[in-house]
Amino acid sequence: MFLEASAIYEKLLIGDLRYPISACNFVVNSGDGDVGFEIERRFRRMVRITLKKIVYPCWKPFMEGDSQNSGRKGDFGGIVDGLWWYEDSGKHVNGDFSMAMIQANSVLEDQCQLESGSLSSIEHGPQGTFVGVYDGHAGPEASRFINNHLFNNIKKFTSENEGMSDDVIRKAFLTTEEEFISVVESEWLSNPKMASVGSCCLVGVICNGVLYVANAGDSRAVLAREEKGINGFKGVRVSEEHNASYESVREELRSLHPNDPNIVALKHNVWRVRGLIQPKSTTNRDKGLFKLHSFHIQDTRSIGDVYLKKPDFNREPLLPKFILPEPFNQPILKSEPSVLVQKLTPEDQFLIFASDGLWEHLSDQEAVDIVKSSPQNGIGRKLVKAALQKAAKKREMRYSDLKKVGVEGGVRRHFHDDITVIVLFLNHNLSSSATPVSFKCSS
């Protein structure tokens, strides 16, 4: 019953729904906007009613967790409670922090970590705080790999450089990529799927009063800066995103691939790299069944996705769904991050690092305002809940009903993505000496 309901819902929402909506849009564009809007409104209402009748009964036994005094200790710190992982409060070298993550995919693809203390492998090296948000796709293997290797590479190159720098972070990204490619090569014949998994990678480092933000993909970091005279905080984006929805990113792709007129394509009002829809795997754990959903390839930088970077891995034994119909001679995606470096000032109050699952539902300023107006303890979870409430509202359903939606069969993924949030509060009066802290969400 569950898989049948899931399949029907997916057909309504992703497949057959596309064409009726396009037809309605045609009516709107032809000048009879009121009629087109009414047709679309009625059709969407019909879909919602059908969804409730078929799928809602499958949700009732499930609760997502996040109840008071429940859950268990995670293997690398934090609390695991149903679909949630969180650490409501803690101390880092430069202040306090709060972290939270919720699962939407059948297998959790987001990973994250916070490391505070020594940033190098040598004694008396620089002290600071490192955070990482790793948004995996097509599977969790790449984000897990980054979670286990990137910070060690940061420490290695910080030691060699005798200090933190943007070049240290770039080298750490590229070395992690090379190490992952080595795994893909070693497992190519036994596990070719490894060539198709990848992860966006957002990193923040605070060291000696300087903020470094490195990003490959579409996760985001936002700095809250106090605006004197208005009694408020302004959200300042401090990361560069690499998503084909941005004109500047499309221009970069076209300049890097001047002989490929189809390097970016607009299909169904979505800009895609090479016009691709990439299969996304989900598993029904109870019955051991495997399904494929699809998502658009919009990120232009990542770690992993080796089949889009090295032609030798865009062939059999890779699944045919991943093999490009046209050959390529240079990497379609890049792994080098964009790195921002800036001196922190006393007006800088806190930082929000999050995967795109949060930013799909909250603007930069909305997130900043929520943090400013709320207690620090548990603010990571509060931000995630705010996004979930908006996700439910977009589907015209109650948040209490969304909480009952499970991840089996990929149903929950139709409402929101995995969401990861790390909030760092900045205390500019603290010294850099503090007890080392390490937290990881690792599935």
Summary of the structure (lengths in Angstrom):
residues: 443
radius of gyration: 22.2
end to end distance: 27.9
largest distance: 72.1
contacts: 1534
relative contact order: 0.18
helix: 36%
strand: 29%
